[in-house]
């Protein structure tokens, strides 16, 4: 997991993202209403943070199980003090064979006002759910999405009837929604995503950081707005 530095979110300046070509890290916390908000603080230390990069490396196989597109991971007790991955459920949406994995958290909902604070017009998007996808946030293209009704070729099927769109595809959808040619309610949006190297994820699973779910369909219920 890309979590080697102090947790932070790109700081806003005049209500917009800082210009940068590098992904930014972010984390969230539960508030009293059990919703989640991005912490708009820079270089905020996290007490008792555990670094997943410090897990021992190993060539062990994980009980012969294979992580693939559509797999669901749930955080174990070993990382339940590691924001933002504590108590998280993550669906794998992209696999670059022998190189990397990309996943989305499916149980940490956000308010659209988070993007308002970052200078984005979201009024027409509020009919769709917004979740915190993970700590890798690309400036000027912070959203990715899932849908049951893909509008273009930029979406790929991750499970039967469920499709993933990257930043480019999602950006196109947002423009369509704002133009009135697409319904926001057809989409499940995510702020950021999680990313692992190939051996990194298998090492974390082998050492008990993640449980691999056998029946991912049970974990993927379309959320309410």
Backbone as a chain_set.jsonl record, in Angstrom:
{"seq": "XXXXXXXXXXXXXXXXXXXXXXXXXXXXXXXXXXXXXXXXXXXXXXXXXXXXXXXXXXXXXXXXXXXXXXXXXXXXXXXXXXXXXXXXXXXXXXXXXXXXXXXXXXXXXXXXXXXXXXXXXXXXXXXXXXXXXXXXXXXXXXXXXXXXXXXXXXXXXXXXXXXXXXXXXXXXXXXXXXXXXXXXXXXXXXXXXXXXXXXXXXXXXXXXXXXXXXXXXXXXXXXXX", "coords": {"N": [[0.854, -1.178, 0.0], [0.54, 2.243, -0.732], [1.901, 3.909, 1.513], [4.006, 5.16, 2.943], [4.816, 7.554, 3.919], [4.12, 10.396, 6.099], [0.661, 10.719, 6.668], [-1.346, 12.678, 4.53], [-3.283, 15.204, 2.856], [-3.397, 16.8, -0.296], [-2.971, 20.191, 0.067], [-5.369, 22.819, 0.016], [-5.451, 25.771, -2.004], [-6.65, 28.854, -2.442], [-9.101, 27.587, -2.885], [-8.608, 25.46, -4.687], [-6.882, 22.64, -6.193], [-3.408, 22.214, -5.504], [-1.044, 22.658, -8.108], [0.288, 19.837, -9.509], [1.993, 16.973, -10.686], [2.204, 14.667, -9.399], [0.741, 11.909, -7.58], [-1.29, 12.428, -4.668], [-1.415, 11.929, -1.105], [-3.96, 10.89, 1.18], [-6.18, 10.817, 4.034], [-8.889, 9.565, 6.081], [-11.384, 9.999, 8.635], [-13.737, 8.796, 11.106], [-16.652, 10.644, 11.939], [-18.968, 11.993, 14.431], [-21.397, 11.3, 13.395], [-20.919, 9.03, 12.114], [-20.115, 9.279, 9.551], [-17.726, 10.022, 6.96], [-14.958, 12.147, 6.639], [-12.594, 13.927, 4.705], [-9.487, 14.885, 5.97], [-8.477, 18.098, 5.956], [-5.722, 18.918, 6.308], [-2.281, 19.687, 6.487], [0.676, 17.78, 6.538], [-0.007, 16.479, 8.913], [0.637, 14.654, 11.772], [0.128, 11.184, 12.525], [-0.902, 9.532, 15.288], [0.369, 6.572, 16.778], [0.599, 5.286, 14.355], [1.025, 2.606, 12.127], [3.353, 1.253, 9.894], [2.707, -0.187, 6.898], [4.566, -0.876, 5.044], [6.585, -1.843, 6.544], [6.059, -4.464, 7.112], [7.292, -7.824, 7.189], [9.098, -9.133, 4.381], [8.395, -11.802, 2.107], [8.487, -14.863, 0.247], [6.392, -16.521, 0.369], [3.492, -18.337, -0.679], [0.016, -17.508, -0.575], [-1.82, -19.633, 0.739], [-2.306, -20.742, -1.728], [-4.175, -19.118, -2.944], [-5.455, -16.714, -5.276], [-5.199, -13.345, -6.178], [-7.367, -11.386, -8.024], [-8.996, -9.404, -10.598], [-11.93, -8.098, -9.279], [-11.727, -9.44, -6.879], [-12.204, -9.277, -3.313], [-10.872, -7.651, -0.531], [-10.571, -7.691, 2.997], [-9.715, -5.765, 5.822], [-7.555, -6.954, 8.355], [-7.256, -7.475, 11.958], [-4.665, -6.736, 12.373], [-4.089, -4.416, 10.982], [-5.9, -2.585, 11.821], [-5.392, -0.286, 13.191], [-4.337, 1.394, 11.436], [-4.785, 4.113, 9.725], [-5.682, 5.008, 6.378], [-6.758, 2.498, 6.295], [-7.954, 1.008, 8.239], [-10.414, -1.261, 9.241], [-11.324, -1.563, 6.657], [-12.891, -2.454, 3.512], [-11.988, -3.661, 0.412], [-12.261, -3.621, -3.075], [-10.721, -5.18, -5.79], [-9.899, -3.615, -8.743], [-8.28, -3.378, -10.917], [-5.627, -5.076, -12.503], [-2.284, -5.319, -13.154], [-0.492, -7.526, -14.698], [1.844, -9.323, -12.825], [2.926, -6.96, -11.881], [1.362, -4.83, -10.558], [-1.451, -3.846, -8.427], [-4.713, -2.366, -8.297], [-7.123, -0.897, -6.211], [-10.387, -0.243, -4.646], [-11.829, 1.26, -1.807], [-14.81, 0.184, -0.344], [-16.469, 0.796, 1.737], [-16.395, 3.249, 3.033], [-17.937, 6.0, 3.29], [-18.333, 9.302, 1.94], [-19.149, 12.827, 2.189], [-20.336, 14.931, -0.421], [-19.536, 17.526, -0.071], [-16.876, 17.532, 0.567], [-15.463, 17.683, -1.847], [-16.344, 20.15, -2.679], [-14.959, 21.836, -0.96], [-12.516, 21.615, -2.111], [-12.655, 23.001, -4.412], [-14.32, 22.043, -6.47], [-17.183, 21.781, -8.566], [-20.053, 20.257, -7.577], [-22.768, 19.974, -7.536], [-24.611, 18.749, -9.343], [-23.881, 16.158, -9.081], [-24.717, 15.019, -6.761], [-26.738, 13.135, -6.627], [-25.55, 10.739, -6.767], [-23.681, 8.226, -4.929], [-20.761, 8.964, -2.971], [-17.602, 7.754, -2.172], [-14.678, 7.167, -0.118], [-11.965, 6.195, -1.832], [-9.263, 5.539, -1.568], [-5.759, 6.238, -0.667], [-4.327, 7.34, -2.813], [-4.523, 10.088, -4.661], [-5.166, 11.786, -7.553], [-4.223, 14.925, -8.579], [-6.474, 17.325, -9.946], [-7.878, 15.346, -11.217], [-9.521, 13.736, -9.405], [-11.43, 11.713, -9.104], [-12.645, 8.354, -9.504], [-14.723, 5.642, -10.72], [-17.54, 3.345, -10.324], [-20.003, 1.518, -12.171], [-23.232, 0.284, -13.223], [-24.198, 0.589, -15.655], [-22.446, 1.125, -18.162], [-21.327, 3.952, -19.993], [-19.513, 4.345, -22.032], [-16.509, 3.295, -23.838], [-14.514, 3.395, -21.998], [-14.9, 1.998, -19.664], [-14.422, -1.007, -17.8], [-15.365, -4.398, -17.188], [-15.595, -5.657, -13.94], [-16.863, -7.41, -12.265], [-19.702, -9.569, -12.836], [-21.903, -7.537, -14.537], [-20.974, -5.207, -13.33], [-18.938, -2.363, -13.6], [-15.755, -0.728, -13.983], [-14.417, 2.565, -14.092], [-11.639, 4.525, -14.964], [-9.699, 7.529, -14.102], [-9.812, 9.101, -16.433], [-12.048, 8.08, -17.893], [-14.033, 8.498, -15.98], [-13.92, 11.267, -15.7], [-14.96, 11.999, -18.176], [-17.581, 11.096, -17.868], [-18.482, 12.744, -15.774], [-18.548, 15.211, -17.09], [-20.6, 14.64, -18.919], [-22.754, 14.286, -17.17], [-22.969, 16.856, -16.106], [-23.716, 18.185, -18.391], [-26.219, 17.276, -18.762], [-26.762, 14.975, -20.181], [-26.44, 12.517, -19.051], [-27.303, 10.422, -16.299], [-26.57, 10.952, -12.904], [-27.167, 9.103, -10.95], [-26.606, 6.604, -11.892], [-24.078, 5.943, -11.178], [-21.289, 5.183, -9.011], [-19.196, 6.925, -7.187], [-15.705, 7.504, -6.393], [-13.295, 8.962, -4.303], [-10.048, 9.035, -4.946], [-7.799, 6.129, -4.799], [-6.496, 2.84, -3.926], [-3.233, 1.365, -4.089], [-0.939, -1.227, -4.927], [2.278, -2.844, -5.188], [3.059, -5.87, -6.998], [4.298, -8.115, -5.539], [4.176, -6.932, -3.083], [1.434, -6.792, -2.226], [0.795, -9.54, -2.038], [2.627, -10.287, -0.07], [1.648, -8.823, 2.124], [-0.833, -10.06, 2.461], [0.026, -12.667, 3.03], [1.163, -12.299, 5.505], [-0.95, -11.723, 7.104], [-2.282, -9.239, 6.998], [-4.46, -8.758, 5.399], [-7.648, -10.244, 4.622], [-8.755, -12.487, 2.199], [-11.664, -12.506, 0.401], [-13.958, -15.053, -0.42], [-16.439, -14.938, -1.711], [-17.061, -12.389, -3.408], [-19.277, -10.984, -4.446], [-21.195, -10.804, -2.453], [-20.249, -8.821, -0.816], [-20.463, -6.509, -2.261], [-22.68, -4.405, -2.364], [-24.85, -2.097, -3.85], [-24.606, 1.231, -2.83], [-26.709, 3.472, -0.85], [-27.616, 6.892, -1.515]], "CA": [[0.0, 0.0, 0.0], [1.345, 3.451, -0.792], [1.666, 4.534, 2.83], [5.321, 5.184, 3.554], [5.078, 8.869, 4.49], [3.056, 10.899, 6.96], [-0.598, 10.867, 5.952], [-1.736, 14.057, 4.26], [-4.033, 15.484, 1.637], [-2.907, 18.004, -0.957], [-3.598, 21.342, 0.712], [-6.034, 23.705, -0.926], [-4.988, 27.143, -2.093], [-7.694, 29.553, -3.187], [-10.16, 26.619, -3.191], [-8.293, 24.569, -5.808], [-5.744, 21.761, -5.929], [-2.089, 22.653, -5.923], [-0.617, 22.054, -9.366], [1.283, 18.795, -9.288], [1.773, 15.784, -11.504], [2.368, 13.514, -8.528], [-0.413, 11.571, -6.743], [-1.242, 12.934, -3.305], [-1.938, 10.994, -0.138], [-5.037, 11.433, 1.998], [-6.796, 9.844, 4.918], [-10.189, 9.982, 6.565], [-11.722, 9.521, 9.972], [-15.169, 8.789, 11.373], [-17.138, 11.682, 12.827], [-19.987, 11.51, 15.351], [-22.524, 10.753, 12.644], [-20.388, 7.849, 11.453], [-19.771, 9.582, 8.172], [-16.29, 10.182, 6.834], [-14.534, 13.407, 6.05], [-11.169, 14.07, 4.455], [-8.85, 15.872, 6.842], [-7.808, 19.1, 5.134], [-4.582, 19.399, 7.067], [-1.036, 19.34, 5.833], [1.725, 17.265, 7.41], [-0.6, 16.137, 10.208], [1.117, 13.351, 12.216], [-0.877, 10.23, 12.968], [-0.41, 8.824, 16.455], [0.295, 5.111, 16.771], [0.479, 4.769, 12.991], [1.849, 1.47, 11.803], [3.72, 1.357, 8.495], [2.555, -1.484, 6.257], [5.786, -1.187, 4.312], [7.493, -2.495, 7.478], [5.772, -5.888, 7.228], [8.406, -8.585, 6.62], [8.889, -9.649, 3.028], [8.413, -13.257, 2.052], [8.066, -15.422, -1.024], [5.355, -17.512, 0.625], [2.19, -18.22, -1.337], [-1.067, -17.351, 0.391], [-2.724, -20.778, 0.665], [-2.631, -21.02, -3.115], [-5.228, -18.24, -3.44], [-4.985, -15.758, -6.271], [-5.908, -12.068, -6.217], [-7.681, -11.053, -9.408], [-10.004, -8.356, -10.727], [-13.171, -8.496, -8.625], [-11.459, -9.942, -5.527], [-12.46, -8.334, -2.223], [-10.01, -7.782, 0.637], [-11.015, -7.021, 4.219], [-8.59, -5.511, 6.718], [-7.508, -7.764, 9.57], [-6.968, -6.717, 13.176], [-3.279, -6.275, 12.348], [-3.974, -3.066, 10.421], [-7.06, -1.789, 12.225], [-4.955, 0.991, 13.752], [-3.604, 2.041, 10.349], [-5.645, 4.876, 8.833], [-7.139, 4.924, 6.311], [-7.135, 1.133, 5.951], [-8.621, 0.357, 9.354], [-11.772, -1.786, 9.025], [-11.708, -1.322, 5.266], [-13.159, -3.491, 2.519], [-11.444, -3.148, -0.841], [-12.453, -4.44, -4.263], [-9.654, -5.018, -6.776], [-10.526, -3.201, -9.999], [-7.324, -3.408, -12.019], [-4.448, -5.892, -12.252], [-1.235, -5.281, -14.169], [0.087, -8.837, -14.41], [3.192, -9.388, -12.263], [3.444, -5.63, -11.564], [0.655, -4.007, -9.573], [-2.895, -3.966, -8.209], [-5.427, -1.139, -7.944], [-8.367, -1.249, -5.528], [-11.235, 0.821, -4.119], [-12.541, 1.0, -0.559], [-16.247, 0.183, -0.627], [-17.247, 0.946, 2.976], [-16.08, 4.517, 3.699], [-18.693, 6.998, 2.54], [-18.016, 10.716, 2.116], [-20.095, 13.834, 1.723], [-19.857, 15.642, -1.604], [-18.954, 18.799, 0.344], [-15.423, 17.373, 0.567], [-14.954, 18.207, -3.114], [-16.619, 21.589, -2.705], [-13.839, 22.472, -0.272], [-11.348, 21.543, -2.986], [-12.872, 23.812, -5.591], [-15.031, 21.328, -7.528], [-18.634, 21.948, -8.622], [-20.579, 18.903, -7.421], [-24.207, 20.024, -7.292], [-25.324, 17.787, -10.182], [-23.383, 14.811, -8.789], [-25.175, 14.596, -5.44], [-27.638, 11.983, -6.722], [-24.705, 9.542, -6.733], [-22.884, 8.073, -3.715], [-19.325, 9.237, -3.023], [-16.853, 7.027, -1.154], [-13.226, 7.338, -0.097], [-11.435, 5.023, -2.52], [-7.921, 5.204, -1.125], [-4.875, 7.372, -0.423], [-3.706, 7.896, -4.013], [-5.444, 11.054, -5.252], [-4.506, 12.479, -8.656], [-4.704, 16.301, -8.673], [-7.277, 17.71, -11.113], [-8.68, 14.203, -11.661], [-9.542, 12.975, -8.155], [-12.5, 10.719, -9.041], [-12.851, 7.176, -10.344], [-16.132, 5.274, -10.518], [-18.149, 2.077, -10.713], [-21.341, 1.685, -12.729], [-23.918, -0.897, -13.762], [-24.603, 0.957, -17.017], [-21.314, 1.87, -18.716], [-21.715, 4.806, -21.107], [-18.496, 4.429, -23.082], [-15.523, 2.222, -23.873], [-13.53, 3.561, -20.944], [-15.248, 1.18, -18.503], [-14.143, -2.438, -17.939], [-16.161, -5.202, -16.261], [-14.815, -6.265, -12.86], [-17.739, -8.489, -11.819], [-20.848, -9.579, -13.748], [-22.794, -6.388, -14.463], [-20.372, -4.086, -12.611], [-17.851, -1.871, -14.436], [-14.864, 0.273, -13.399], [-13.886, 3.606, -14.958], [-10.502, 5.244, -14.385], [-9.864, 8.978, -14.011], [-10.194, 9.648, -17.733], [-13.432, 7.691, -18.183], [-14.906, 9.159, -15.006], [-13.974, 12.677, -16.063], [-15.907, 12.121, -19.277], [-18.926, 10.913, -17.317], [-18.831, 13.955, -15.026], [-18.925, 16.223, -18.089], [-21.905, 14.256, -19.448], [-23.75, 14.569, -16.127], [-23.136, 18.308, -16.015], [-24.386, 18.653, -19.607], [-27.583, 16.767, -18.735], [-26.931, 13.817, -21.061], [-26.196, 11.294, -18.288], [-27.819, 10.478, -14.933], [-25.57, 10.69, -11.869], [-27.577, 7.973, -10.113], [-26.081, 5.365, -12.472], [-22.66, 5.821, -10.856], [-20.773, 5.129, -7.648], [-17.93, 7.643, -7.324], [-14.684, 7.303, -5.365], [-12.199, 9.917, -4.215], [-8.794, 8.316, -4.791], [-7.764, 4.669, -4.895], [-5.36, 2.189, -3.268], [-2.353, 0.734, -5.068], [0.118, -2.096, -4.399], [3.125, -3.628, -6.066], [2.61, -7.264, -7.091], [4.753, -8.884, -4.382], [3.779, -6.213, -1.871], [0.11, -7.215, -1.769], [0.843, -10.938, -1.609], [3.33, -10.328, 1.21], [0.741, -8.338, 3.165], [-1.821, -11.122, 2.694], [0.715, -13.795, 3.658], [1.455, -11.972, 6.899], [-2.178, -11.53, 7.863], [-2.838, -7.888, 6.983], [-5.722, -8.782, 4.654], [-8.365, -11.488, 4.363], [-9.258, -12.552, 0.832], [-13.042, -12.989, 0.458], [-14.259, -16.031, -1.465], [-17.658, -14.57, -2.436], [-17.048, -10.922, -3.427], [-20.583, -10.411, -4.788], [-21.929, -10.551, -1.216], [-19.705, -7.606, -0.215], [-20.623, -5.36, -3.151], [-24.055, -3.933, -2.482], [-24.896, -0.708, -4.302], [-24.943, 2.057, -1.658], [-27.702, 4.535, -0.949], [-27.014, 8.227, -1.502]], "C": [[0.894, 1.233, 0.0], [1.139, 4.258, 0.486], [2.979, 4.619, 3.589], [5.628, 6.512, 4.23], [3.943, 9.268, 5.414], [1.804, 11.142, 6.149], [-0.929, 12.335, 5.737], [-2.564, 14.121, 2.993], [-3.454, 16.734, 1.026], [-3.664, 19.207, -0.399], [-4.23, 22.252, -0.335], [-5.436, 25.095, -0.871], [-5.955, 27.873, -3.003], [-8.735, 28.579, -3.727], [-9.871, 25.769, -4.421], [-7.095, 23.712, -5.434], [-4.451, 22.491, -6.259], [-1.749, 21.972, -7.241], [0.49, 21.056, -9.068], [0.966, 17.624, -10.176], [1.867, 14.523, -10.674], [1.086, 13.216, -7.764], [-0.205, 12.088, -5.326], [-1.839, 11.905, -2.365], [-2.996, 11.67, 0.721], [-5.477, 10.387, 2.992], [-8.066, 10.43, 5.484], [-10.391, 9.476, 7.978], [-13.23, 9.574, 10.137], [-15.526, 9.987, 12.242], [-18.303, 11.14, 13.637], [-21.174, 10.906, 14.631], [-22.1, 9.545, 11.819], [-20.273, 8.045, 9.947], [-18.257, 9.767, 8.132], [-15.961, 11.491, 6.14], [-13.032, 13.362, 5.79], [-10.619, 15.15, 5.37], [-8.05, 16.839, 5.982], [-6.68, 19.748, 5.924], [-3.314, 18.901, 6.384], [-0.009, 18.903, 6.864], [1.213, 16.992, 8.815], [-0.077, 14.776, 10.643], [-0.028, 12.472, 12.681], [-0.301, 9.427, 14.121], [-0.611, 7.332, 16.291], [0.162, 4.539, 15.366], [1.482, 3.653, 12.771], [2.135, 1.536, 10.318], [3.628, -0.015, 7.856], [3.786, -1.858, 5.46], [6.794, -1.9, 5.206], [7.167, -3.969, 7.7], [6.911, -6.678, 6.605], [8.077, -9.083, 5.229], [9.034, -11.161, 3.043], [7.983, -13.714, 0.681], [6.948, -16.431, -0.857], [4.12, -17.263, -0.222], [1.122, -18.124, -0.259], [-2.091, -18.456, 0.179], [-3.153, -21.079, -0.769], [-3.701, -20.124, -3.697], [-4.632, -17.173, -4.354], [-5.843, -14.504, -6.225], [-6.12, -11.686, -7.672], [-8.685, -9.907, -9.428], [-11.331, -8.866, -10.168], [-12.974, -9.099, -7.251], [-11.768, -8.855, -4.501], [-11.548, -8.665, -1.047], [-10.659, -7.082, 1.821], [-9.822, -6.901, 5.162], [-8.677, -6.406, 7.948], [-7.227, -6.873, 10.772], [-5.55, -6.147, 13.171], [-3.138, -4.858, 11.806], [-5.161, -2.185, 10.807], [-6.696, -0.532, 13.002], [-4.204, 1.797, 12.695], [-4.564, 2.82, 9.465], [-4.951, 5.053, 7.478], [-7.648, 3.506, 6.122], [-7.821, 0.376, 7.081], [-10.061, -0.007, 8.979], [-12.249, -1.637, 7.573], [-12.025, -2.609, 4.514], [-12.766, -2.914, 1.17], [-11.717, -4.125, -1.974], [-11.319, -4.131, -5.238], [-10.285, -4.739, -8.135], [-9.574, -3.243, -11.185], [-6.106, -4.215, -11.608], [-3.503, -5.757, -13.438], [-0.351, -6.489, -13.897], [1.552, -8.745, -13.993], [3.767, -8.023, -11.887], [2.691, -4.94, -10.436], [-0.828, -4.332, -9.508], [-3.455, -2.583, -7.89], [-6.756, -1.537, -7.335], [-9.104, -0.036, -5.002], [-11.861, 0.387, -2.799], [-14.04, 1.157, -0.803], [-17.093, 0.386, 0.624], [-16.939, 2.24, 3.732], [-16.704, 5.667, 2.914], [-18.293, 8.421, 2.928], [-19.208, 11.581, 1.758], [-19.487, 14.546, 0.511], [-19.226, 16.983, -1.241], [-17.428, 18.736, 0.425], [-14.828, 17.954, -0.712], [-15.273, 19.681, -3.298], [-15.463, 22.352, -2.07], [-12.59, 22.513, -1.142], [-11.589, 22.219, -4.33], [-13.602, 23.143, -6.727], [-16.537, 21.571, -7.424], [-19.281, 20.568, -8.616], [-22.1, 18.853, -7.342], [-24.962, 18.964, -8.08], [-24.888, 16.346, -9.928], [-23.98, 14.227, -7.514], [-26.158, 13.427, -5.468], [-26.873, 10.668, -6.667], [-23.993, 9.441, -5.389], [-21.423, 8.409, -3.978], [-18.651, 8.518, -1.866], [-15.381, 7.407, -1.234], [-12.607, 6.075, -0.672], [-10.071, 4.587, -2.053], [-7.015, 6.417, -1.125], [-4.195, 7.96, -1.65], [-4.73, 8.779, -4.721], [-4.694, 11.842, -6.319], [-5.057, 13.902, -8.759], [-5.389, 16.564, -10.008], [-8.066, 16.555, -11.72], [-8.847, 13.264, -10.473], [-10.511, 11.806, -8.131], [-12.284, 9.551, -9.994], [-14.251, 6.672, -10.022], [-16.417, 3.824, -10.865], [-19.527, 2.38, -11.29], [-21.905, 0.339, -13.16], [-24.353, -0.658, -15.196], [-23.499, 1.777, -17.669], [-21.701, 2.668, -19.955], [-20.73, 4.819, -22.257], [-17.482, 3.31, -22.934], [-14.486, 2.322, -22.763], [-13.788, 2.731, -19.704], [-14.996, -0.294, -18.79], [-14.886, -3.212, -16.857], [-15.259, -5.842, -15.215], [-15.545, -7.436, -12.218], [-18.941, -8.478, -12.75], [-21.774, -8.382, -13.525], [-22.257, -5.186, -13.723], [-19.083, -3.673, -13.314], [-17.077, -0.762, -13.727], [-14.397, 1.259, -14.455], [-12.766, 4.362, -14.275], [-10.743, 6.751, -14.403], [-10.352, 9.575, -15.322], [-11.649, 9.348, -18.059], [-14.404, 8.407, -17.254], [-15.019, 10.651, -15.288], [-14.932, 12.932, -17.21], [-17.342, 12.006, -18.813], [-19.378, 12.159, -16.561], [-19.255, 15.068, -15.984], [-20.306, 15.928, -18.668], [-23.017, 14.556, -18.446], [-24.029, 16.066, -16.059], [-23.821, 18.888, -17.251], [-25.833, 18.18, -19.683], [-27.825, 15.55, -19.592], [-26.73, 12.486, -20.351], [-26.722, 11.481, -16.871], [-26.724, 10.13, -13.932], [-25.894, 9.437, -11.072], [-27.113, 6.629, -10.657], [-24.669, 5.056, -11.998], [-22.402, 5.818, -9.352], [-19.369, 5.725, -7.725], [-17.018, 7.401, -6.127], [-13.644, 8.409, -5.459], [-10.92, 9.136, -3.939], [-8.937, 6.809, -4.927], [-6.562, 4.15, -4.114], [-4.536, 1.458, -4.317], [-1.266, -0.07, -4.364], [1.023, -2.567, -5.527], [2.69, -5.082, -5.999], [3.003, -8.065, -5.855], [4.303, -8.236, -3.078], [2.433, -6.689, -1.349], [0.131, -8.656, -1.291], [1.595, -11.093, -0.291], [2.428, -9.876, 2.349], [-0.333, -9.374, 3.49], [-1.183, -12.28, 3.445], [0.981, -13.544, 5.135], [0.23, -11.487, 7.656], [-2.75, -10.135, 7.88], [-4.221, -7.858, 6.348], [-6.307, -10.18, 4.603], [-8.917, -11.418, 2.945], [-10.622, -13.227, 0.846], [-13.342, -13.908, -0.721], [-15.459, -15.638, -2.314], [-17.789, -13.05, -2.488], [-18.396, -10.294, -3.72], [-21.375, -10.032, -3.543], [-21.505, -9.212, -0.612], [-20.021, -6.347, -1.018], [-22.084, -5.005, -3.359], [-24.047, -2.456, -2.851], [-25.362, 0.189, -3.164], [-26.077, 3.033, -1.929], [-26.99, 5.884, -0.926], [-27.361, 8.93, -0.198]], "O": [[1.918, 1.245, 0.684], [0.313, 5.168, 0.535], [3.061, 4.202, 4.745], [6.572, 6.612, 5.014], [2.931, 8.575, 5.508], [1.869, 11.71, 5.058], [-0.807, 13.144, 6.656], [-2.544, 13.207, 2.169], [-3.055, 17.646, 1.75], [-4.895, 19.214, -0.405], [-3.694, 22.43, -1.428], [-4.971, 25.544, 0.177], [-6.07, 27.556, -4.187], [-9.196, 28.709, -4.861], [-10.802, 25.39, -5.133], [-6.378, 24.014, -4.48], [-4.407, 23.296, -7.189], [-2.131, 20.823, -7.46], [1.501, 21.395, -8.452], [-0.203, 17.309, -10.4], [1.637, 13.425, -11.181], [0.399, 14.143, -7.336], [0.926, 12.173, -4.846], [-2.674, 11.097, -2.773], [-2.935, 12.876, 0.962], [-5.188, 9.202, 2.824], [-8.306, 11.634, 5.388], [-9.646, 8.619, 8.454], [-13.922, 10.293, 9.416], [-14.795, 10.317, 13.176], [-18.608, 9.951, 13.551], [-21.887, 10.08, 15.201], [-22.83, 9.095, 10.937], [-20.328, 7.087, 9.176], [-17.588, 9.677, 9.161], [-16.615, 11.881, 5.173], [-12.283, 12.805, 6.594], [-11.226, 16.21, 5.523], [-7.066, 16.453, 5.353], [-6.681, 20.953, 6.175], [-3.294, 17.827, 5.782], [0.169, 19.535, 7.905], [1.914, 17.241, 9.796], [-0.323, 13.797, 9.938], [-1.039, 12.969, 13.175], [0.688, 8.714, 13.946], [-1.615, 6.878, 15.743], [-0.335, 3.425, 15.198], [2.64, 3.747, 13.18], [1.234, 1.851, 9.542], [4.381, -0.918, 8.22], [4.029, -3.041, 5.22], [7.749, -2.497, 4.709], [7.907, -4.663, 8.398], [7.455, -6.255, 5.585], [6.93, -9.413, 4.929], [9.719, -11.722, 3.898], [7.201, -13.036, 0.015], [6.584, -17.123, -1.807], [3.743, -16.115, -0.459], [1.317, -18.613, 0.854], [-3.109, -18.248, -0.481], [-4.24, -21.61, -0.996], [-4.112, -20.332, -4.839], [-3.471, -16.789, -4.22], [-7.072, -14.587, -6.231], [-5.176, -11.663, -8.461], [-9.169, -9.489, -8.377], [-11.795, -9.943, -10.543], [-13.946, -9.263, -6.513], [-11.615, -7.666, -4.777], [-11.463, -9.816, -0.62], [-11.233, -6.004, 1.669], [-9.019, -7.827, 5.283], [-9.755, -6.592, 8.512], [-6.99, -5.673, 10.63], [-5.265, -5.185, 13.884], [-2.173, -4.166, 12.131], [-5.396, -1.151, 10.181], [-7.58, 0.21, 13.429], [-3.517, 2.765, 13.018], [-5.118, 2.245, 8.529], [-3.734, 5.233, 7.443], [-8.825, 3.306, 5.824], [-8.226, -0.772, 6.902], [-10.818, 0.821, 8.471], [-13.451, -1.591, 7.313], [-11.513, -3.685, 4.823], [-13.166, -1.802, 0.825], [-11.438, -5.318, -1.852], [-10.997, -2.968, -5.481], [-11.101, -5.521, -8.623], [-10.009, -3.154, -12.333], [-5.603, -4.062, -10.495], [-3.871, -6.043, -14.577], [0.453, -6.473, -12.965], [2.384, -8.174, -14.698], [4.96, -7.918, -11.604], [3.303, -4.509, -9.459], [-1.386, -4.987, -10.388], [-2.779, -1.741, -7.299], [-7.448, -2.406, -7.864], [-8.545, 1.058, -4.915], [-12.366, -0.73, -2.687], [-14.482, 2.141, -1.396], [-18.305, 0.174, 0.588], [-17.19, 2.327, 4.934], [-16.093, 6.229, 2.005], [-17.962, 8.702, 4.08], [-20.153, 11.13, 1.11], [-18.273, 14.736, 0.434], [-18.453, 17.526, -2.03], [-16.761, 19.768, 0.36], [-13.806, 18.639, -0.669], [-14.549, 20.389, -3.999], [-15.038, 23.388, -2.58], [-11.709, 23.348, -0.935], [-10.821, 22.031, -5.274], [-13.524, 23.618, -7.86], [-17.098, 21.568, -6.328], [-19.083, 19.789, -9.549], [-22.665, 17.785, -7.104], [-25.871, 18.336, -7.538], [-25.461, 15.415, -10.495], [-23.768, 13.05, -7.22], [-26.388, 12.793, -4.438], [-27.475, 9.602, -6.536], [-23.724, 10.467, -4.764], [-20.908, 8.171, -5.07], [-19.07, 8.651, -0.716], [-14.897, 7.895, -2.256], [-12.708, 5.003, -0.074], [-9.737, 3.404, -2.126], [-7.429, 7.504, -1.528], [-3.538, 8.995, -1.538], [-5.688, 8.279, -5.31], [-3.693, 12.494, -6.02], [-6.251, 14.073, -9.003], [-4.948, 16.092, -11.056], [-8.847, 16.767, -12.647], [-8.376, 12.127, -10.511], [-10.435, 10.974, -7.226], [-11.815, 9.716, -11.12], [-14.907, 7.219, -9.136], [-15.663, 3.169, -11.584], [-20.146, 3.384, -10.937], [-21.168, -0.61, -13.425], [-24.817, -1.573, -15.876], [-23.599, 3.002, -17.727], [-22.33, 2.132, -20.867], [-21.072, 5.261, -23.353], [-17.577, 2.483, -22.027], [-13.662, 1.421, -22.607], [-12.98, 2.75, -18.776], [-15.308, -0.785, -19.875], [-15.021, -2.731, -15.732], [-14.273, -6.495, -15.557], [-14.914, -8.35, -11.686], [-19.188, -7.464, -13.403], [-22.359, -8.235, -12.452], [-22.995, -4.227, -13.499], [-18.23, -4.515, -13.596], [-17.644, 0.032, -12.977], [-14.027, 0.872, -15.564], [-12.915, 4.796, -13.133], [-11.854, 7.202, -14.682], [-11.211, 10.457, -15.324], [-12.4, 10.24, -18.453], [-15.464, 8.865, -17.682], [-16.092, 11.234, -15.134], [-15.634, 13.943, -17.232], [-18.22, 12.722, -19.294], [-20.527, 12.583, -16.69], [-20.218, 15.787, -15.713], [-21.098, 16.845, -18.887], [-24.091, 15.024, -18.823], [-25.181, 16.489, -15.966], [-24.435, 19.952, -17.179], [-26.59, 18.616, -20.55], [-28.969, 15.117, -19.732], [-26.835, 11.432, -20.978], [-26.606, 12.565, -16.301], [-26.03, 9.126, -14.092], [-24.986, 8.775, -10.57], [-27.212, 5.616, -9.964], [-24.109, 4.024, -12.367], [-23.167, 6.359, -8.553], [-18.457, 5.1, -8.266], [-17.473, 7.132, -5.015], [-13.172, 8.75, -6.544], [-10.723, 8.633, -2.833], [-10.029, 6.282, -5.139], [-5.71, 4.93, -3.689], [-5.075, 0.985, -5.317], [-0.738, 0.35, -3.335], [0.596, -2.676, -6.677], [2.023, -5.487, -5.047], [2.139, -8.636, -5.189], [4.076, -8.925, -2.083], [2.296, -6.963, -0.157], [-0.451, -8.97, -0.253], [1.238, -11.943, 0.524], [2.437, -10.477, 3.424], [-0.701, -9.549, 4.651], [-1.771, -12.817, 4.384], [1.018, -14.485, 5.927], [0.356, -10.903, 8.733], [-3.627, -9.85, 8.696], [-5.058, -7.033, 6.713], [-5.581, -11.173, 4.549], [-9.481, -10.4, 2.543], [-10.738, -14.383, 1.251], [-13.026, -13.592, -1.868], [-15.508, -15.957, -3.502], [-18.542, -12.472, -1.705], [-18.649, -9.17, -3.287], [-22.134, -9.063, -3.556], [-22.312, -8.54, 0.031], [-19.864, -5.236, -0.511], [-22.653, -5.278, -4.416], [-23.33, -1.66, -2.245], [-26.417, -0.065, -2.584], [-26.368, 3.375, -3.076], [-25.893, 6.004, -0.381], [-26.951, 10.07, 0.017]]}, "num_chains": 1, "name": "protein.A"}
